[in-house]
Amino acid sequence: MATTRSRSSIGCGFPITNLHICYGAKESQISLQGNPESHQSRHVLGAEPAIHVLKDPNCGCCSAWIDILETDGFAVTTEPSAGTLLMRCKSDNGIPAETASCHTARADGYMIEGHVPPPDIRRLIVERPDAIGLAVPSMPYGSPGIGAETERHAYDVFLISRDGGTTVFSRHAAA
């Protein structure tokens, strides 16, 4: 068991803040203020949300998605990861194989898989559903970082529930 109070990384390199207790690949968060939702206030007050991205260092679409997040006001940190290590990270964090894409991120305790649009990430952080996170499976053309938005194909963003099931969180129509 490891305990930390400062910004560091565990598991597959995702940064953690506040007090985290780590058991192997699992982590639990206990806020220093005693309120597990206290980290939410920084978003309500308008501070930029932080997101940590694991990506293949040679992937251009991942870098394009990161640029879009930064333009939208996210504080982005990145970490190179690929192949088996990245797939294990996805699996260890509850991302079903059928929702996998080219990069994985963590934002405010939620997993973000693939080319999820920034407004959907912000909505997730504000609404705080009891879920693992969001996913855009594969790499739909016109999603953030994949081709021209003016030529976008229709795609859905899925909410990943704790039991591994998915439901549509938002729909993005073809351009």
N, C-alpha and C positions, 0 to 999 in steps of 0.2 A: 504494500500500500504506500502510495506517495501522496503528500499533501503539499500544496503550494499556495502562496498568497500573492504572487506577482505574475506579471505577464510572462508566460512561457508556453511550451507546447507539450502535448501528450499524444499518445495513440499515433495517428497519422499526421502529426505536425500541426494540428489546428491550434491557434493561440487560445489561451484561456485567461480569464480575469477573475477577480474576486477570489473566493476560496473554493478550490476544487479538490475533491478526494477521488483518487484514481485507483481502480481495481483492475489491473490488466488493461484491456481495451475499453472498459466501461468507465464512465465518469459521472460524478454527481456534483452539482453546484450548490453551494450554500453561500448566500450573499453575506457580506460582512455586516450589513445593516440588519440581517435577520429576516429580510423580506425577499423571497425568491424572484419577485417581479421587479425589484428595485432597479435593475439594469434597463428596464423599459423607459424610465423617465428621460434618459438622454435623447431618445427619439422624439418624445413629446415636446421637449424643449428646443428641438431643431438642430441639435448637433448631428454631424454626419455619422451615419451608421457604418460600422466596421464590417468588413467581409474578408475572409481569408480563403484564397483559392489555391487548390492543388491542380496543377496542369502539366502537360507535356511541354517542355521548354521550346520545342520546335513547332508548336501548333499555332498557326496564325489566327484561326478563328477564336481561340481562347484569348489571345492577346487583344483581339478586336472587341470581345465581350467585356474584358477588363477596362478597356478605354471608354466604353459606353458607361460602365458603372462609375468610373471616376468622373466623367463629364456630368453624370447625374448626382454627384455629391457624395458617393460612397468613399470611405477610406479603405483602400484595397491593399492587402499584402498578398504576396504570392509565394509559392513553394514549388520547385520542380518535382514532378512525380509522374510515373508512367508504368504501363504494363501491369504485371501482377501486383505490385505494391499499391497502385492506384485502385485496381479492382478490389483488392482486399479491404482497402479503406472504405470503399463504397459499401461493401457487404457488411463490414463490422459496424457501420453506422446506420444500418437499416434501409439502405437504398436497394430496392428490388432490381434484379438483373435486367428485367424487361423495361426499366425506366432509365437505364444507363446512357450516358452521353460521354463527351470527351473530357470534361473537367468536373470537379466536385468542389463545393465551397461550404463554408459555415458562416452564417450571419445570425448573430444574437441567439445562439443556441439551436438554430435550425439548419438542416442540411439543404443545400441548393445544388441540384444536379442539372448540368447542361445550360443551355442558353435561355435562362429565365429572364424576362424583362424586368428592369429595375422597379417599375410601379407595382408589379406583383410581389416582389421581395418586400417592398415597403408596406404593402397591404398585409402580408403575412406577419411582419413584425408588429404592426399596430393591432391586428385582430387577435394574435397569439392563440391560434387553435392548438389543441392537444394533438400534435402531429410530429412526424419526423422532419418534414420540410416539403419542398417543391421540386418538381422535375419537369423538364422538357426532354422527352426521350429522343434519341437519335440526334439529328441536326437539321431541323426543318428550314428550308430556304426562306430567307427573309426574317428569321428570328434574330435577335440582337447578336451581331457578330458574324452572321451567315448571309452573305449576299445583300442585295439592295432591298430595303424595306418596301420600296415602291413596287417590287415584284414579288412580295411575300406570298407564300403558300399559307393556307389556313393551318393552324396548329392549336393544340390545347396545352395548358400548363396544369399538371396534376398535383394534388395534395397527397402526400404519402402519409397514410395513417400508421399508427404504432403497430398494428397487426400486419403491416406490409401491403395492405390494400390501397387502392388509389381511387380518387374521385376527381372530377374536373373542378379546378379552382378558378380558371378563367379560360376564355376562348378568344383566339385572335384570328379574325377573318382574313381571307385572302385580300390582297391589295387591289 
